[in-house]
Amino acid sequence: MELLSVNIGRRRVVEYAGSRSGSTGIDKRPVRGPVLVTAPGAKGVGGSGLAGDQISNLRHHGGNDQAVYAYAREDLDAWQETLGRPLPDGSFGENLTMSGVDVTGARIGERWQIGSDLVLEVTSGRIPCRTFQGHLDEPGWVKRFTGEGAPGAYLRVIVAGEIRAGDAVRIVHRPEHEVTVGLQFRAVTTEKSLLPRLLAAGDALHPETTERARRYLAQHAAEGLVT
């Protein structure tokens, strides 16, 4: 398993941006040399975990539980073939483009060591937005991306460290539960009935997803649909 590229983006103003400023940092490009990755702080205050990477919409992006976004090169290649256009590393706004890593099948709470120091923990899948659709300029992209069910993974920083393209990726912890990125993504998008199953991931689950699952349980318990 290998880190193919480390990708960062600078804010720029575009007509499709979903932020109040009209800017976005979704256009990420591979960089040479080492990049420091640290926990950026709470959502709404902290941005990206990667030094030099900029985020405009702090309401929906960034923060400790979404410090890093990773996508598999194999999934990019599949989309490349489907869309009939080249998709270079970073095309989906991912910070890390990885090879040989089953990102969709990764379990919530799974930990990856990249290089000699950095340790990341999987928290959730990425929910597509209109900025993503505008960036790719693909009509109906949000629905299409959602239907495919390969969202990539958000990660939190457990141990800070520097990384660079070519670093090895190792799974250093894999939880015993079976809550994967793919399952979590389906539960919060197309199959809400799966939400209660996500709680098996415990504290590793993204706090917003935990709250969704608990609200679902409370609502359905009040309606007498669950016990």
NULUMRO-832846 format. One line per 4 residues: number of its first residue (from 0); for each residue z, y, x of C-alpha. Coordinates in Angstrom, 2 decimals. Example, Ala and Ser with C-alpha at 12.3 -4.5 7.8 and 13.67 -1.06 7.14 Angstrom:
% residues 2
0) 7.80,-4.50,12.30; 7.14,-1.06,13.67
% end
This chain:
% residues 227
0) 0.00,0.00,0.00; -1.02,3.34,1.39; -0.86,7.06,0.73; -4.49,8.14,0.87
4) -3.96,11.87,0.51; -1.33,14.55,-0.05; -2.67,17.22,-2.42; -1.38,20.71,-3.11
8) -2.65,23.54,-5.30; -2.43,27.32,-5.36; -2.10,29.29,-8.58; -5.31,30.78,-9.87
12) -6.23,32.49,-13.10; -8.52,30.46,-15.37; -9.49,30.76,-19.02; -8.13,27.33,-19.93
16) -4.64,27.72,-18.48; -1.76,26.94,-20.81; 0.72,29.24,-19.08; 1.58,32.76,-20.22
20) 0.28,34.11,-16.94; -3.11,32.52,-17.52; -2.83,30.77,-14.18; -2.51,27.15,-13.10
24) -2.03,25.15,-9.93; -3.70,22.00,-11.27; -6.65,22.29,-8.86; -5.08,20.35,-6.01
28) -6.80,19.57,-2.72; -5.95,17.20,0.17; -4.20,18.81,3.12; -3.92,17.80,6.75
32) -0.69,17.37,8.61; 2.80,16.66,7.32; 4.14,18.05,4.04; 7.86,18.34,3.34
36) 8.97,16.92,-0.01; 12.34,17.93,-1.46; 14.08,18.12,-4.84; 12.92,21.48,-6.29
40) 15.76,22.17,-8.72; 16.21,21.99,-12.48; 13.21,22.14,-14.80; 12.40,25.67,-15.83
44) 13.60,26.96,-12.48; 12.32,24.55,-9.85; 8.62,23.93,-9.40; 6.90,21.29,-7.28
48) 8.72,19.12,-4.79; 5.97,19.59,-2.21; 6.13,22.54,0.15; 3.24,24.90,-0.51
52) 2.35,23.42,-3.91; 2.44,25.95,-6.75; 3.14,25.45,-10.47; 2.62,28.14,-13.10
56) 4.02,26.61,-16.30; 7.61,25.79,-15.39; 8.45,25.09,-19.03; 6.42,21.89,-19.05
60) 5.90,21.07,-15.38; 7.96,20.68,-12.23; 11.69,20.35,-11.77; 13.73,17.52,-10.31
64) 12.52,14.84,-12.75; 8.86,15.80,-12.30; 8.99,16.83,-8.67; 5.97,14.76,-7.62
68) 2.96,13.41,-9.51; 1.21,10.27,-8.22; -2.03,8.63,-9.28; -3.75,5.45,-8.14
72) -7.11,5.73,-6.41; -8.14,2.57,-8.25; -7.61,4.33,-11.59; -9.54,7.37,-10.37
76) -12.38,5.06,-9.35; -12.45,3.53,-12.83; -12.63,6.98,-14.42; -15.28,7.98,-11.89
80) -17.47,5.13,-13.09; -16.78,5.83,-16.76; -17.45,9.55,-16.51; -20.40,9.19,-14.14
84) -19.18,11.89,-11.78; -17.29,12.02,-8.47; -13.52,12.41,-8.67; -12.16,13.29,-5.23
88) -8.49,12.77,-4.40; -6.44,15.35,-6.31; -8.93,15.59,-9.19; -6.27,14.82,-11.80
92) -3.87,17.35,-10.32; -1.93,14.61,-8.58; 0.15,15.37,-5.51; -0.20,11.86,-4.14
96) -3.33,9.72,-4.31; -2.30,6.14,-3.57; -4.06,2.88,-2.82; -2.76,-0.58,-3.67
100) 0.08,0.72,-5.84; 0.25,-0.41,-9.48; 1.35,2.96,-10.79; 1.01,2.10,-14.50
104) 2.94,-1.13,-13.97; 5.71,0.54,-11.96; 9.11,0.34,-13.62; 11.14,3.39,-14.51
108) 13.71,3.67,-11.72; 11.49,1.90,-9.21; 11.81,3.49,-5.78; 9.07,4.00,-3.24
112) 9.55,4.81,0.42; 6.66,6.76,1.87; 6.53,7.19,5.61; 9.78,6.92,7.52
116) 12.12,8.99,5.35; 10.91,10.02,1.88; 12.21,7.99,-1.06; 10.93,8.73,-4.57
120) 12.02,7.32,-7.94; 9.70,6.77,-10.92; 10.79,8.69,-14.05; 7.89,8.78,-16.52
124) 4.18,8.94,-17.15; 2.20,12.20,-17.31; 1.39,13.61,-20.76; -2.08,15.21,-20.79
128) -2.44,18.84,-21.89; -5.21,21.31,-22.64; -5.04,22.67,-19.08; -5.87,19.19,-17.79
132) -8.76,18.99,-20.25; -10.06,22.40,-19.23; -9.75,21.58,-15.56; -11.93,18.50,-15.93
136) -14.24,20.18,-18.48; -14.42,16.99,-20.52; -14.47,17.45,-24.33; -11.87,15.31,-26.08
140) -10.22,14.51,-22.76; -6.62,14.55,-23.99; -7.34,11.88,-26.60; -9.48,9.87,-24.22
144) -6.94,9.94,-21.38; -4.14,9.01,-23.78; -6.09,6.09,-25.17; -6.71,4.63,-21.72
148) -2.98,4.39,-21.03; -3.10,4.93,-17.25; -1.17,8.20,-16.99; 0.01,8.19,-13.40
152) 3.69,8.64,-12.62; 6.14,11.48,-12.23; 8.81,10.95,-9.61; 12.09,12.50,-8.54
156) 13.14,12.90,-4.90; 16.00,10.62,-3.83; 15.73,11.22,-0.08; 13.75,14.19,1.19
160) 11.22,13.78,3.96; 7.84,14.64,5.42; 4.73,12.68,4.50; 1.09,12.71,5.43
164) -2.12,10.90,4.54; -2.15,7.37,5.92; 1.57,6.77,5.50; 2.61,3.33,4.30
168) 4.15,2.98,0.84; 6.88,0.39,0.27; 8.74,-0.57,-2.90; 12.38,-0.50,-1.81
172) 13.96,-1.01,-5.24; 12.60,-2.56,-8.44; 14.90,-2.59,-11.50; 15.45,-5.76,-13.50
176) 14.43,-4.21,-16.84; 10.79,-4.24,-17.96; 10.32,-0.60,-18.92; 7.14,0.38,-17.12
180) 5.30,3.68,-16.85; 2.67,2.27,-19.19; 5.27,1.28,-21.81; 7.03,4.64,-21.58
184) 3.72,6.48,-21.98; 2.71,4.50,-25.07; 6.15,5.02,-26.61; 5.99,8.80,-26.36
188) 2.34,9.09,-27.42; 0.78,6.43,-29.63; 3.48,3.85,-30.39; 6.71,5.64,-31.30
192) 8.29,2.38,-32.48; 8.63,1.42,-28.80; 11.00,4.30,-28.07; 14.27,2.33,-28.42
196) 13.10,-0.14,-25.77; 12.98,2.65,-23.20; 16.76,3.07,-23.18; 17.01,-0.12,-21.14
200) 15.92,1.99,-18.15; 19.23,3.86,-18.26; 19.77,7.03,-16.27; 16.53,6.61,-14.34
204) 14.54,7.53,-17.46; 13.36,11.12,-17.70; 16.07,12.99,-19.68; 13.55,14.33,-22.19
208) 12.38,10.80,-22.95; 15.96,9.60,-23.30; 16.58,12.34,-25.85; 13.43,11.38,-27.79
212) 14.51,7.77,-27.94; 18.00,8.66,-29.11; 16.67,11.00,-31.80; 14.33,8.26,-33.00
216) 17.20,5.79,-33.26; 19.43,8.28,-35.06; 16.74,9.23,-37.55; 15.83,5.65,-38.37
220) 19.46,4.60,-38.57; 20.04,7.36,-41.13; 17.07,6.06,-43.11; 18.49,2.54,-42.94
224) 15.58,1.26,-40.83; 17.68,0.18,-37.86; 21.21,-1.11,-37.49
% end
